[in-house]
């Protein structure tokens, strides 16, 4: 069974970076900075 702390670490190191990249990608498109966060 995965402990609560391990699930927090997984969330911070996997889910948060993905959400941050999506957030930065949308804002980079909004400001016209294309090509910086391309998959």
N, C-alpha and C positions, 0 to 999 in steps of 0.2 A: 504493500500500500504506500502510495506516494504521500509524503508528509505535506503539511500546509506550507511550510517554509520552502520546500523544493518547488512546489507549484508556483509560489510567488517568484522564485528565481527564474523559473521557466517563463513566466509571464513577462517579467522585466526584460529578459534577455532575448525573447523571441517575439512576443506579441507587441510590445512597446516599440521596438525598432521598426517593425513593419508598419505600424500605425504612423510612426514619425516620418517614415519615408513617403507614405501616401500623402500625409499632410504637407510635407515639404514639396512634393511633386505637384500637388494641386496649386500651392501658392507660387511655385516657380512658373507654372503655366500662367497664372493670373498676372504675374509681373513680367511675363515674356522671357523668362530665363529658361529657354528650352535646351535640352541636350545635357543638362547637369545630372538629372536623376532619371536616366533612361534605363529601363530594365535590361 
